[in-house]
Amino acid sequence: MQSTETNLQLRLWTVEEYHRMAEAGIFAPDERVELLEGKILCKSAKSTAHRSTTGRIDYLLKKRLEKMALICVQDPVKLNNRSEPEPDISVVKINPLDYADHHPTPSEVYLIIEVADSSLKLDCETKAKAYSLAGIKDYWVLDVVKRELYIFRKPTQTGYESQVIVGENKTVSPLEFPDLQIRLSEMLPLM
C-alpha cells in the first residue's frame, strides 16, 4: 500500500526572521517561545520544582563563579543562524559590554543547564542534538523528578559521544571549572 502523504517541507526560520517576528508583535507579550533548528517551540509552563531548582542553581553558580563567569537565567544563546534557545542556565564568558551587541555564541559558552520536570525527552534528545551540533562542550540536564543529572560532553555532528547520568548524592564539576565541586543535592529543591 502506497502512502498518500506528500513530502511536505517545513519552512524553517532564521534567527533574524524570528527577531523581526518578535519586534512586529507576532508573539504575545507573555508567550514563551524559543527558536531551535529553525522551528519555533512553545515552552511549557514552569512548575514550582522547576522554578525553585533554576533559582538554586543561579544562586549557587553566581556565588561560586563570581568574577570568573556570567550566569544567565533563561536568556538567549545564539547557536547558529537557525537556533537561539533560551536555556534555563547558561554560564558564559564575561563580556565587558554585558552582551549589549549580541547574544552569547558557542565560543563564549562554558556550560548550559536545562532543568527538566516535564521536558526530559526534549532536553535530552532535541536540545542535546542542537547543542552538540553547535559545539557546546558541556551540557547538563537536571531531572528534578528522578533527581538525576545527565551530563553530555564531547560534541559531534551526530550528537554527544559521552553521556553520563549521576545521582543526587554525587559531586560534579563543569569542564571549564574543574576545581568547582558541586553536590547535585545542592542544586535540587529540598525534599
C-alpha positions as CSV (number, residue, x, y, z in Angstrom):
1,M,0.0,0.0,0.0
2,Q,1.4,3.3,-1.0
3,S,1.4,6.3,1.3
4,T,-0.9,9.1,0.2
5,E,1.1,11.7,2.1
6,T,3.1,14.1,0.0
7,N,6.6,15.1,1.0
8,L,5.9,18.3,3.0
9,Q,8.7,20.6,3.5
10,L,8.8,22.8,6.6
11,R,9.7,26.5,6.2
12,L,12.5,26.9,8.7
13,W,13.0,30.3,10.3
14,T,16.3,32.2,10.8
15,V,17.3,34.0,13.9
16,E,16.9,37.3,12.1
17,E,13.4,36.5,11.0
18,Y,12.5,35.3,14.5
19,H,13.6,38.6,15.9
20,R,11.6,40.5,13.3
21,M,8.5,38.5,14.3
22,A,9.0,39.4,17.9
23,E,9.5,43.1,17.1
24,A,6.4,43.0,14.9
25,G,4.4,41.7,17.9
26,I,3.5,38.4,16.4
27,F,4.1,36.7,19.7
28,A,2.0,37.8,22.7
29,P,4.0,39.6,25.4
30,D,3.6,36.7,27.8
31,E,4.1,34.0,25.2
32,R,7.2,31.8,26.0
33,V,8.8,30.6,22.7
34,E,12.3,29.8,21.5
35,L,13.9,29.1,18.1
36,L,15.5,25.7,17.7
37,E,16.8,24.3,14.4
38,G,14.6,26.8,12.5
39,K,11.4,25.8,14.4
40,I,9.6,28.0,16.9
41,L,8.9,25.9,20.0
42,C,6.4,26.8,22.7
43,K,7.9,26.5,26.1
44,S,5.9,24.7,28.8
45,A,4.8,26.4,32.0
46,K,7.3,26.3,34.8
47,S,6.4,24.1,37.8
48,T,7.4,25.2,41.3
49,A,10.1,22.5,41.3
50,H,11.5,23.9,38.0
51,R,11.5,27.5,39.3
52,S,13.0,26.5,42.6
53,T,15.7,24.4,41.0
54,T,16.6,27.2,38.5
55,G,16.8,29.7,41.3
56,R,19.0,27.4,43.4
57,I,21.4,26.8,40.5
58,D,21.6,30.5,39.7
59,Y,22.4,31.4,43.3
60,L,24.9,28.7,43.7
61,L,26.8,29.4,40.5
62,K,26.8,33.2,40.9
63,K,28.3,32.8,44.4
64,R,31.0,30.3,43.4
65,L,31.9,31.7,39.9
66,E,31.9,35.4,40.9
67,K,34.3,37.3,38.6
68,M,35.0,34.1,36.6
69,A,31.8,33.8,34.5
70,L,28.5,35.4,33.9
71,I,25.4,33.4,34.9
72,C,22.4,33.9,32.7
73,V,18.9,32.7,33.5
74,Q,16.6,31.9,30.6
75,D,18.4,34.3,28.3
76,P,19.0,33.6,24.6
77,V,22.1,31.9,23.3
78,K,22.7,32.1,19.5
79,L,23.9,28.6,18.5
80,N,23.8,29.4,14.7
81,N,21.6,31.1,12.1
82,R,18.6,28.9,12.9
83,S,18.8,28.3,16.6
84,E,18.5,30.7,19.5
85,P,17.3,28.7,22.5
86,E,16.8,30.2,26.0
87,P,18.3,27.6,28.3
88,D,17.4,27.7,32.0
89,I,21.0,28.4,32.9
90,S,24.0,29.4,30.7
91,V,27.4,30.0,32.1
92,V,29.2,32.3,29.7
93,K,32.4,34.3,29.4
94,I,32.4,37.7,31.0
95,N,31.8,40.3,28.3
96,P,32.8,43.9,29.0
97,L,29.6,45.1,27.2
98,D,27.5,42.5,29.0
99,Y,26.4,41.2,25.6
100,A,24.8,44.5,24.6
101,D,25.5,43.9,20.9
102,H,24.9,40.2,20.6
103,H,23.7,37.1,22.5
104,P,26.4,34.7,23.7
105,T,27.6,32.3,21.0
106,P,29.0,28.8,21.4
107,S,32.6,30.0,21.6
108,E,31.5,32.2,24.6
109,V,29.6,29.4,26.4
110,Y,31.2,27.4,29.2
111,L,28.1,25.4,30.3
112,I,24.4,25.1,29.5
113,I,22.0,23.6,32.0
114,E,18.4,22.7,31.3
115,V,16.1,21.9,34.2
116,A,13.6,19.1,33.3
117,D,10.4,18.2,35.0
118,S,8.2,17.5,32.0
119,S,10.7,18.2,29.3
120,L,13.3,15.5,29.8
121,K,12.9,13.9,26.4
122,L,13.0,17.3,24.6
123,D,16.1,18.3,26.6
124,C,18.0,15.0,26.2
125,E,17.2,14.5,22.6
126,T,16.2,17.5,20.5
127,K,18.1,20.1,22.5
128,A,21.1,17.9,23.1
129,K,21.4,17.4,19.3
130,A,21.2,21.1,18.7
131,Y,23.8,21.9,21.4
132,S,26.1,19.2,20.1
133,L,25.9,20.4,16.5
134,A,26.8,23.9,17.8
135,G,29.8,22.6,19.6
136,I,28.6,23.2,23.2
137,K,31.2,21.2,25.1
138,D,29.4,20.9,28.4
139,Y,25.6,20.4,28.6
140,W,23.7,19.3,31.6
141,V,20.1,18.3,32.1
142,L,18.9,18.2,35.7
143,D,15.9,15.8,36.0
144,V,14.0,17.2,39.1
145,V,11.6,14.2,39.1
146,K,14.2,11.4,39.3
147,R,16.7,13.7,41.0
148,E,19.4,12.8,38.5
149,L,21.8,14.8,36.3
150,Y,22.5,13.9,32.7
151,I,26.0,15.2,31.6
152,F,26.6,15.5,27.9
153,R,30.2,16.0,26.6
154,K,32.3,15.5,23.5
155,P,30.0,17.1,20.9
156,T,30.0,15.8,17.4
157,Q,27.8,16.5,14.3
158,T,25.7,13.4,15.2
159,G,25.3,14.1,18.9
160,Y,27.3,13.8,22.1
161,E,29.8,11.0,22.4
162,S,29.7,11.0,26.1
163,Q,26.6,10.8,28.3
164,V,26.7,10.1,32.0
165,I,23.9,10.0,34.5
166,V,24.7,10.8,38.1
167,G,22.5,10.6,41.2
168,E,21.8,13.3,43.8
169,N,24.5,12.1,46.2
170,K,27.3,12.7,43.7
171,T,29.6,15.6,43.1
172,V,30.1,17.2,39.7
173,S,32.4,19.8,38.2
174,P,32.0,21.8,35.0
175,L,34.7,21.1,32.3
176,E,35.9,24.7,32.4
177,F,35.9,24.9,36.2
178,P,37.3,21.6,37.4
179,D,38.0,22.9,40.9
180,L,34.4,23.8,41.4
181,Q,32.8,20.8,43.2
182,I,29.0,20.9,43.2
183,R,27.0,18.3,45.1
184,L,24.0,17.5,43.0
185,S,21.7,17.8,46.0
186,E,22.8,21.5,46.3
187,M,21.0,22.2,43.0
188,L,17.8,20.3,43.7
189,P,14.9,21.5,45.7
190,L,14.7,20.3,49.3
191,M,12.5,17.3,49.9
